[in-house]
């Protein structure tokens, strides 16, 4: 099969982990409509499956993602999914944890995909940045809003207003990257992290993610009630019983997600 005939997004299941690969290496994995729809379909499968607990998003050919396909932009082929944003995830990420695995460049829209991920593993040679202003554009898929909330605002503004990329090591110092690994090992490193998460109770993991991400918007008066509404179904679940039973019996738990 020729490269042109291959799907724009490859999806593979590995022991409870879904690996989503942007598969346009000839275009440095630039985002077009096919990629956006492919990622959206993959994360829908991740959230709906009783056998997949964590997702990993990566790119083929040594590059994570170079951003929006500007040739496609000029012809109206936009990498957007209605109600879900750029790449199918920037406005509505999956309910289950998603880890970005970065080799090479994660810039422009590719960087904004990383901001939609919960955790990031990057190769030591990776470069991350938002160069939209260099092209007369605005980083409108999340970076201009989210980056100043994730790192010191002055540093965020420097990245946004100069358009210059930063290294994986610098990104880790700023808290944008969880783990830096040798070149060529980003996917393996992300899978190690994903499997550590997937070993835990899936309902507990998904609910913990939801509380962590939504609670900053809660008022002081409502936060304990809102957390309780989310948390109590987990405490009453079969998985909670299984977790306690497995601990008492000194064996690994057998999660069902129910």
C-alpha positions as CSV (number, residue, x, y, z in Angstrom):
1,X,0.0,0.0,0.0
2,X,1.4,3.4,-0.9
3,X,1.8,6.2,1.6
4,X,-1.0,8.2,-0.1
5,X,-3.4,5.3,0.3
6,X,-2.8,4.9,4.0
7,X,-5.3,6.4,6.5
8,X,-4.4,9.8,7.9
9,X,-4.7,8.4,11.4
10,X,-3.7,4.9,12.6
11,X,-5.3,3.4,15.7
12,X,-4.0,0.5,17.7
13,X,-4.9,-1.2,21.0
14,X,-2.0,-2.3,23.3
15,X,-3.0,-3.9,26.6
16,X,-5.7,-1.5,27.5
17,X,-3.9,1.5,25.9
18,X,-5.1,3.1,22.6
19,X,-2.3,4.4,20.5
20,X,-3.4,7.1,18.0
21,X,-0.8,8.0,15.4
22,X,-1.1,11.0,13.0
23,X,0.0,9.4,9.8
24,X,1.1,12.1,7.4
25,X,4.9,12.0,7.7
26,X,5.3,13.3,4.2
27,X,3.6,16.5,5.4
28,X,5.3,16.5,8.9
29,X,1.9,15.3,10.2
30,X,0.2,18.6,9.3
31,X,-3.5,18.7,10.4
32,X,-6.2,18.4,7.8
33,X,-9.8,17.4,7.9
34,X,-9.1,13.7,7.6
35,X,-6.7,13.9,10.6
36,X,-9.2,15.8,12.7
37,X,-12.0,13.4,11.9
38,X,-9.7,10.4,12.5
39,X,-8.6,11.6,15.9
40,X,-12.2,12.4,16.9
41,X,-13.3,8.9,16.0
42,X,-10.4,7.4,17.9
43,X,-11.1,9.2,21.1
44,X,-14.8,8.4,20.8
45,X,-13.8,4.7,20.7
46,X,-11.5,5.2,23.6
47,X,-14.2,6.7,25.8
48,X,-16.8,4.1,24.7
49,X,-14.7,1.0,25.2
50,X,-14.7,-1.2,28.2
51,X,-11.2,-2.5,27.3
52,X,-9.4,0.8,26.7
53,X,-8.4,2.9,29.7
54,X,-5.8,5.4,28.4
55,X,-4.9,7.0,25.1
56,X,-1.6,8.0,23.6
57,X,-1.4,10.5,20.8
58,X,1.7,10.5,18.6
59,X,3.0,11.2,15.1
60,X,4.6,9.0,12.5
61,X,8.0,9.5,10.9
62,X,9.8,11.4,13.8
63,X,7.5,14.4,14.0
64,X,4.6,14.9,16.3
65,X,2.7,17.5,14.4
66,X,3.7,20.7,12.5
67,X,0.3,22.3,12.9
68,X,-2.5,23.1,10.5
69,X,-1.9,22.1,6.8
70,X,-1.7,25.6,5.3
71,X,-2.2,24.3,1.8
72,X,-5.4,22.7,3.0
73,X,-6.3,26.0,4.7
74,X,-6.1,27.8,1.4
75,X,-8.5,25.4,-0.2
76,X,-11.0,25.2,2.7
77,X,-9.9,21.8,4.1
78,X,-9.9,22.8,7.7
79,X,-8.7,20.4,10.5
80,X,-11.8,21.1,12.6
81,X,-14.7,19.0,14.0
82,X,-17.8,21.0,14.9
83,X,-18.1,21.3,18.7
84,X,-14.8,19.6,19.2
85,X,-12.3,22.0,17.8
86,X,-8.9,21.6,16.1
87,X,-7.8,18.0,15.6
88,X,-11.2,16.9,17.0
89,X,-10.0,17.3,20.6
90,X,-9.0,20.9,21.6
91,X,-12.5,22.0,22.6
92,X,-13.6,18.6,23.9
93,X,-10.8,16.2,25.0
94,X,-11.6,12.6,25.8
95,X,-13.1,11.7,29.2
96,X,-10.3,9.2,29.7
97,X,-6.6,10.2,30.1
98,X,-4.7,11.1,27.0
99,X,-0.9,11.3,26.8
100,X,1.1,13.1,24.1
101,X,4.2,11.4,22.9
102,X,6.4,13.9,21.1
103,X,9.3,13.4,18.7
104,X,10.6,16.2,16.6
105,X,8.3,19.3,16.3
106,X,5.0,19.9,18.1
107,X,4.3,23.4,16.9
108,X,1.3,25.6,16.1
109,X,-1.8,23.4,16.1
110,X,0.4,20.5,17.0
111,X,1.3,22.3,20.2
112,X,-2.3,23.0,20.9
113,X,-3.1,19.2,20.6
114,X,-0.6,18.8,23.4
115,X,-2.4,21.3,25.5
116,X,-5.5,19.0,25.1
117,X,-3.5,16.1,26.4
118,X,-3.3,15.4,30.1
119,X,0.3,14.4,30.2
120,X,3.2,14.7,27.8
121,X,6.3,12.6,27.2
122,X,8.9,14.2,24.9
123,X,12.1,13.2,23.3
124,X,15.1,15.3,24.4
125,X,15.4,16.7,20.8
126,X,11.8,17.8,20.5
127,X,10.8,21.4,20.0
128,X,7.5,22.9,21.1
129,X,6.0,26.3,20.2
130,X,3.3,28.5,18.8
131,X,4.6,30.3,15.7
132,X,1.2,31.5,14.5
133,X,2.2,35.2,14.8
134,X,5.1,34.6,12.4
135,X,2.4,33.7,9.8
136,X,0.0,36.6,10.6
137,X,-2.3,34.2,12.5
138,X,-3.5,33.8,16.1
139,X,-3.1,30.6,18.2
140,X,-6.9,30.2,18.4
141,X,-7.2,26.5,19.2
142,X,-6.3,26.9,22.9
143,X,-2.8,28.2,23.2
144,X,-3.5,31.9,23.6
145,X,-6.1,31.1,26.3
146,X,-4.5,28.1,28.1
147,X,-0.8,28.6,28.0
148,X,-0.9,31.6,30.4
149,X,-2.8,29.4,32.8
150,X,-0.3,26.5,32.5
151,X,3.0,28.4,32.9
152,X,4.1,31.8,34.2
153,X,2.2,34.4,32.1
154,X,5.3,36.4,31.1
155,X,6.9,33.2,29.7
156,X,3.6,32.3,28.0
157,X,3.5,35.7,26.4
158,X,7.1,35.4,25.2
159,X,6.3,32.2,23.5
160,X,3.0,33.5,22.0
161,X,4.3,36.9,20.9
162,X,7.8,35.9,19.5
163,X,6.6,32.6,18.0
164,X,9.9,31.0,19.0
165,X,10.0,27.3,20.0
166,X,11.4,25.9,23.3
167,X,13.2,22.7,23.9
168,X,11.7,19.6,25.6
169,X,14.0,20.2,28.6
170,X,12.7,23.8,29.0
171,X,9.2,22.7,28.6
172,X,9.7,20.2,31.4
173,X,11.1,22.9,33.6
174,X,8.0,24.9,33.0
175,X,5.7,22.0,33.7
176,X,4.4,21.5,30.1
177,X,6.2,18.1,29.8
178,X,6.1,15.3,32.3
179,X,9.0,13.2,31.2
180,X,12.0,13.8,28.8
181,X,13.4,10.7,27.2
182,X,16.1,9.9,24.6
183,X,15.3,10.6,20.9
184,X,13.2,7.8,19.4
185,X,11.8,6.7,22.8
186,X,8.8,9.1,23.3
187,X,6.2,6.5,22.4
188,X,7.8,3.8,24.6
189,X,8.0,6.3,27.5
190,X,4.4,7.3,27.0
191,X,3.3,3.7,27.0
192,X,5.1,3.1,30.3
193,X,3.2,6.0,31.8
194,X,0.0,4.9,30.2
195,X,0.2,1.4,31.6
196,X,0.9,2.7,35.1
197,X,-2.4,4.7,34.8
198,X,-4.2,1.8,33.2
199,X,-3.3,-0.5,36.1
200,X,-5.6,1.7,38.3
201,X,-9.4,1.7,38.7
202,X,-10.7,3.2,35.4
203,X,-13.8,4.8,36.9
204,X,-11.6,6.3,39.6
205,X,-9.1,7.6,37.1
206,X,-11.7,9.2,34.8
207,X,-13.5,10.8,37.7
208,X,-10.3,12.1,39.2
209,X,-9.4,13.7,35.9
210,X,-12.8,15.3,35.8
211,X,-12.6,16.7,39.3
212,X,-9.0,18.0,38.7
213,X,-9.9,19.8,35.5
214,X,-13.4,21.1,36.4
215,X,-12.9,22.1,40.1
216,X,-11.0,25.4,39.3
217,X,-14.3,26.8,38.0
218,X,-16.2,25.8,41.2
219,X,-17.0,28.4,43.9
220,X,-15.8,27.7,47.4
221,X,-19.4,27.0,48.5
222,X,-20.1,24.4,45.9
223,X,-16.9,22.5,45.4
224,X,-17.4,19.8,48.1
225,X,-20.9,19.1,46.9
226,X,-19.9,18.9,43.2
227,X,-17.0,16.6,44.0
228,X,-19.3,14.4,46.1
229,X,-21.8,14.2,43.2
230,X,-19.0,12.9,40.9
231,X,-17.3,10.7,43.5
232,X,-20.1,8.8,45.2
233,X,-20.9,6.6,42.1
234,X,-17.3,5.5,42.1
235,X,-17.4,4.5,45.7
236,X,-20.6,2.5,45.0
237,X,-19.2,0.8,42.0
238,X,-18.2,-2.9,41.4
239,X,-14.7,-1.7,40.8
240,X,-14.4,-0.1,44.3
241,X,-15.5,-3.4,45.8
242,X,-13.0,-5.2,43.6
243,X,-10.2,-2.9,44.6
244,X,-10.7,-3.5,48.3
245,X,-11.2,-7.2,47.8
246,X,-8.0,-7.5,45.7
247,X,-6.1,-5.6,48.3
248,X,-7.3,-7.9,51.1
249,X,-6.5,-11.0,49.0
250,X,-3.1,-9.6,48.0
251,X,-3.7,-10.0,44.3
252,X,-3.9,-7.6,41.3
253,X,-7.4,-6.2,40.8
254,X,-9.5,-7.2,37.8
255,X,-11.2,-4.0,36.7
256,X,-14.4,-4.0,34.7
257,X,-15.0,-0.2,34.5
258,X,-18.4,-0.7,36.3
